[in-house]
């Protein structure tokens, strides 16, 4: 690959519908500017804003492993034909009882890409990717009780609501409940 080519030329896993493609690809150095924005612009990340974060952290993590760690990582949500980074998906490993590995996933989209059907497709792609390349039986995702759009997105991505997790998050000065969703290896992929 020519080093001058933009990150859009990097291969990734994709889902296409009607000429519009959502692709997950590894993080590239130009993506770090978006990560810095999420760390320093209040409200850009939506309900997940937890205060200012270190704007240098994304570059340090990228230098360490390109956000492709064994226990956690991020992939860019890339849209075509626009050839734009819409946000990113993340994954973090966990274990129930020390013997049952699972992944916890999340997604962050820039405001201009929300509500377009990109999020559920990206989350479904991430699940398919993790089930194909790791032995985990379970993938879970949490969301805010008031985030109805993300709840619908998770359901479209093949997740099922498991229940309410009480007082699981401190946000905006108070402890708040969350919704826990899961998708199991044997659950059908919506893609």
C-alpha positions as CSV (number, residue, x, y, z in Angstrom):
1,X,0.0,0.0,0.0
2,X,1.2,3.5,-0.9
3,X,2.0,5.3,2.4
4,X,0.3,8.5,1.0
5,X,-3.0,6.7,0.7
6,X,-5.7,7.7,3.2
7,X,-6.8,5.2,5.9
8,X,-9.9,4.5,3.8
9,X,-7.8,2.2,1.7
10,X,-7.1,0.0,4.7
11,X,-8.9,-3.3,4.5
12,X,-11.6,-3.9,7.1
13,X,-14.8,-5.9,7.6
14,X,-17.8,-4.4,6.0
15,X,-21.6,-4.5,5.5
16,X,-23.1,-3.0,2.4
17,X,-26.8,-2.1,1.9
18,X,-28.0,-0.1,-1.1
19,X,-24.6,1.2,-2.0
20,X,-23.9,2.5,1.5
21,X,-21.1,0.6,3.4
22,X,-20.2,0.5,7.0
23,X,-16.7,-0.8,7.6
24,X,-14.7,-1.5,10.7
25,X,-11.0,-0.9,10.3
26,X,-7.9,-0.5,12.5
27,X,-7.2,2.9,14.0
28,X,-4.8,5.0,11.9
29,X,-2.8,8.0,13.1
30,X,-5.2,10.6,11.5
31,X,-8.0,9.1,13.7
32,X,-6.3,10.4,16.9
33,X,-7.7,13.9,16.3
34,X,-11.2,12.5,16.6
35,X,-10.2,10.7,19.9
36,X,-8.8,13.9,21.3
37,X,-12.1,15.7,20.4
38,X,-14.1,13.1,22.4
39,X,-11.7,13.6,25.4
40,X,-11.9,17.4,25.4
41,X,-15.2,18.6,23.9
42,X,-18.0,18.6,26.5
43,X,-21.2,17.0,25.1
44,X,-19.6,15.6,21.9
45,X,-19.8,12.1,23.3
46,X,-23.4,12.5,24.4
47,X,-24.6,11.1,27.7
48,X,-21.2,9.5,28.3
49,X,-19.4,12.8,29.0
50,X,-17.5,12.2,32.2
51,X,-15.4,15.4,32.3
52,X,-12.2,16.4,30.6
53,X,-9.7,13.6,29.8
54,X,-6.0,13.6,28.9
55,X,-5.8,14.7,25.3
56,X,-2.4,13.0,25.0
57,X,-3.7,9.6,26.0
58,X,-4.9,8.6,22.5
59,X,-1.4,9.1,21.0
60,X,0.3,7.1,23.8
61,X,-2.1,4.2,23.4
62,X,-1.8,4.2,19.6
63,X,2.0,4.1,20.0
64,X,1.7,1.2,22.4
65,X,-0.4,-1.2,20.3
66,X,-2.5,0.7,17.7
67,X,-5.6,0.1,19.9
68,X,-5.5,-3.6,19.1
69,X,-4.8,-5.0,22.6
70,X,-5.4,-8.6,23.8
71,X,-7.9,-7.4,26.5
72,X,-9.3,-4.3,24.9
73,X,-9.3,-2.2,21.7
74,X,-11.0,0.1,19.3
75,X,-11.9,-0.1,15.6
76,X,-12.9,2.9,13.5
77,X,-16.4,3.0,12.1
78,X,-15.8,4.0,8.5
79,X,-18.6,5.0,6.0
80,X,-18.6,4.7,2.3
81,X,-19.2,6.2,-0.2
82,X,-18.5,9.3,2.0
83,X,-15.1,7.9,3.0
84,X,-15.4,9.3,6.5
85,X,-14.7,8.2,10.1
86,X,-18.1,8.3,11.8
87,X,-16.8,7.2,15.2
88,X,-15.4,4.0,16.8
89,X,-16.4,0.8,18.5
90,X,-14.6,-0.5,21.5
91,X,-14.3,-3.9,23.2
92,X,-13.1,-4.9,26.7
93,X,-12.6,-8.4,28.0
94,X,-14.1,-9.7,31.2
95,X,-14.7,-13.0,32.9
96,X,-17.5,-14.4,34.9
97,X,-16.3,-16.6,37.7
98,X,-12.8,-16.5,36.4
99,X,-13.7,-19.1,33.7
100,X,-16.3,-17.7,31.3
101,X,-14.7,-15.0,29.1
102,X,-16.9,-12.3,27.6
103,X,-16.6,-9.0,25.8
104,X,-18.2,-5.7,26.7
105,X,-18.6,-3.5,23.7
106,X,-19.4,0.1,23.1
107,X,-19.8,2.7,20.4
108,X,-19.3,6.4,20.0
109,X,-20.5,8.2,16.8
110,X,-20.0,11.8,15.9
111,X,-23.3,13.7,16.1
112,X,-23.6,14.1,12.3
113,X,-23.6,10.3,11.9
114,X,-26.2,9.4,14.5
115,X,-29.6,8.2,13.5
116,X,-28.6,6.9,10.1
117,X,-28.5,3.1,10.9
118,X,-24.7,3.1,11.1
119,X,-24.5,2.2,14.8
120,X,-26.4,-1.0,14.8
121,X,-24.5,-2.3,11.8
122,X,-21.2,-1.4,13.3
123,X,-22.1,-3.2,16.6
124,X,-23.3,-6.3,14.7
125,X,-20.1,-6.3,12.7
126,X,-18.0,-6.1,15.8
127,X,-19.9,-9.0,17.4
128,X,-19.4,-11.1,14.3
129,X,-15.7,-10.2,14.3
130,X,-15.2,-11.1,18.0
131,X,-17.1,-14.3,17.7
132,X,-15.0,-15.3,14.7
133,X,-11.7,-14.6,16.3
134,X,-12.1,-15.3,20.0
135,X,-13.6,-18.1,22.0
136,X,-16.0,-15.9,24.0
137,X,-19.6,-17.2,24.3
138,X,-21.1,-13.8,25.3
139,X,-20.9,-10.2,24.3
140,X,-22.6,-7.6,26.4
141,X,-23.3,-3.9,26.2
142,X,-24.7,-1.4,28.6
143,X,-26.6,1.8,27.9
144,X,-28.4,4.6,29.7
145,X,-32.0,4.1,30.7
146,X,-32.9,7.3,28.7
147,X,-31.0,6.4,25.6
148,X,-33.8,4.9,23.6
149,X,-32.0,5.2,20.3
150,X,-29.1,3.0,21.6
151,X,-31.5,0.5,23.0
152,X,-33.2,0.1,19.6
153,X,-29.7,-0.1,18.0
154,X,-28.6,-2.9,20.2
155,X,-31.8,-4.8,19.5
156,X,-31.3,-4.4,15.8
157,X,-27.7,-5.7,16.3
158,X,-29.1,-8.9,17.7
159,X,-28.8,-8.1,21.5
160,X,-31.5,-9.0,24.0
161,X,-32.3,-6.9,27.1
162,X,-31.2,-8.8,30.3
163,X,-32.3,-6.2,32.8
164,X,-31.6,-3.1,34.8
165,X,-28.3,-2.6,36.6
166,X,-29.1,-0.3,39.5
167,X,-26.9,2.7,40.4
168,X,-24.1,1.4,38.0
169,X,-22.9,4.8,36.8
170,X,-22.1,8.2,38.4
171,X,-23.1,10.8,35.8
172,X,-24.1,14.5,36.1
173,X,-23.8,14.5,39.8
174,X,-25.9,11.4,40.6
175,X,-25.8,7.6,40.6
176,X,-27.9,6.3,37.7
177,X,-29.3,3.0,36.5
178,X,-28.4,1.3,33.2
179,X,-29.7,-1.3,30.9
180,X,-27.7,-4.5,30.2
181,X,-28.0,-6.2,26.9
182,X,-26.3,-9.4,25.6
183,X,-25.7,-11.4,22.5
184,X,-24.6,-15.0,22.7
185,X,-22.5,-16.9,20.1
186,X,-25.5,-19.0,19.1
187,X,-27.8,-16.0,18.6
188,X,-28.3,-15.3,14.9
189,X,-26.4,-12.4,13.4
190,X,-28.7,-9.7,11.9
191,X,-26.2,-9.2,9.0
